[in-house]
Amino acid sequence: MADLRYPSRKLTFFDVLIVVLTLFAAVFSAYFLFSRTEGTSCTVTFGQESVTCSLADDRGIPVLSNGYALTVVIENGTVSVTESDCPDGVCVNSGAISREGQAIVCVPAGVIVRIGGIRTDNADIIAGGAP
């Protein structure tokens, strides 16, 4: 007679399928995470204004938006928000970004710092997005 207190511990087909699909999703995600190219430009958007700068030029960009003051710093090909007087400070704690498509957002100030680059494929154009 089977002991009902301890169910069978055999692997079924569905257990193996779940493990394989999980591993596939992890490899697929890692590929897209690490295949981003280095960005070439940075766009800081606040309110109706937008400032675009090259990542090759080291500089600081003071931003005043929604009553908050931020300092966006471009240094050694990376962009970071080094100072902000917003209440949560998430933008400062985001660290430096350098890869195309990455962004830093300060919600209270309404500021978006986004890395852009030169696309070598036409995937966005085909999908209907902006290049």
C-alpha positions in Angstrom: 0.0 0.0 0.0 1.3 3.5 -0.9 2.2 5.8 1.9 0.0 9.0 1.4 2.1 11.1 3.8 5.0 11.2 1.3 4.0 11.8 -2.3 6.0 10.4 -5.1 9.2 12.4 -5.9 9.6 11.4 -9.5 10.2 14.1 -12.1 7.4 14.3 -14.6 7.5 15.5 -18.1 6.0 18.9 -17.0 8.7 19.3 -14.4 11.4 19.0 -17.0 9.5 21.2 -19.4 9.3 24.0 -16.7 13.0 23.8 -16.0 13.9 23.9 -19.7 11.6 26.9 -20.4 13.0 28.7 -17.3 16.6 28.2 -18.5 15.6 29.3 -22.0 14.0 32.5 -20.6 17.1 33.2 -18.5 19.5 32.8 -21.4 17.2 34.9 -23.7 17.0 37.7 -21.2 20.7 37.7 -20.5 21.4 38.0 -24.2 19.3 41.1 -24.6 20.5 42.6 -21.4 24.2 42.3 -22.4 23.9 42.9 -26.1 23.1 46.6 -25.9 25.6 48.8 -27.5 27.3 51.7 -25.9 25.4 54.9 -26.4 26.7 58.0 -28.2 24.3 60.7 -27.0 22.2 61.7 -24.0 18.8 63.4 -24.1 17.5 65.2 -21.0 13.8 65.9 -21.2 12.0 68.1 -18.7 8.7 69.8 -19.2 8.5 70.9 -22.8 12.2 71.3 -23.1 14.8 68.8 -24.3 18.6 69.0 -24.3 20.7 66.5 -26.4 24.5 66.1 -25.7 27.3 63.9 -26.9 28.6 61.3 -24.4 32.1 62.2 -25.6 31.9 65.7 -24.0 32.3 65.7 -20.2 30.0 68.3 -18.8 27.4 69.1 -16.2 23.8 70.1 -17.0 21.8 72.0 -14.4 18.1 71.2 -14.6 15.3 73.2 -12.9 11.9 71.5 -13.3 8.7 71.4 -11.2 10.4 73.4 -8.5 13.3 70.8 -8.1 16.9 71.3 -9.0 19.0 68.4 -10.5 22.5 68.2 -11.8 23.0 65.7 -14.6 26.7 64.9 -15.2 28.2 63.4 -18.4 31.6 61.9 -17.6 33.8 59.3 -19.3 30.9 58.2 -21.6 28.4 57.7 -18.7 25.5 59.8 -17.5 24.4 60.2 -13.9 22.2 62.4 -11.7 24.7 63.5 -9.0 22.5 66.0 -7.1 18.8 66.4 -6.6 16.6 68.0 -4.0 13.6 65.8 -4.8 12.1 64.0 -1.8 12.9 60.4 -2.7 16.3 60.6 -4.4 15.8 57.6 -6.6 17.3 59.4 -9.6 20.6 60.0 -7.6 20.6 56.3 -6.4 20.2 55.0 -10.0 23.9 55.3 -10.6 25.6 55.9 -14.0 24.2 54.7 -17.3 26.0 54.2 -20.6 24.2 51.8 -22.8 21.7 52.6 -25.5 18.1 52.5 -24.3 18.9 53.0 -20.6 17.2 55.8 -18.7 17.1 57.6 -15.4 13.8 59.1 -14.3 13.0 61.6 -11.6 9.3 61.5 -11.3 8.8 64.4 -8.8 10.8 66.7 -11.1 9.4 65.3 -14.3 12.9 64.7 -15.7 13.9 61.8 -18.1 17.6 61.2 -18.9 17.8 58.7 -21.8 20.9 57.3 -23.6 20.6 57.1 -27.4 22.9 55.9 -30.2 23.3 55.3 -33.8 21.1 52.3 -34.8 22.8 49.8 -37.1 19.7 47.8 -37.9 16.3 48.9 -39.1 14.2 47.0 -36.5 12.5 50.1 -35.1 11.7 51.5 -38.5 10.1 48.2 -39.6 8.1 47.9 -36.3 6.8 51.5 -36.8 8.8 53.1 -34.0 11.1 56.1 -34.2 14.7 55.2 -35.2 
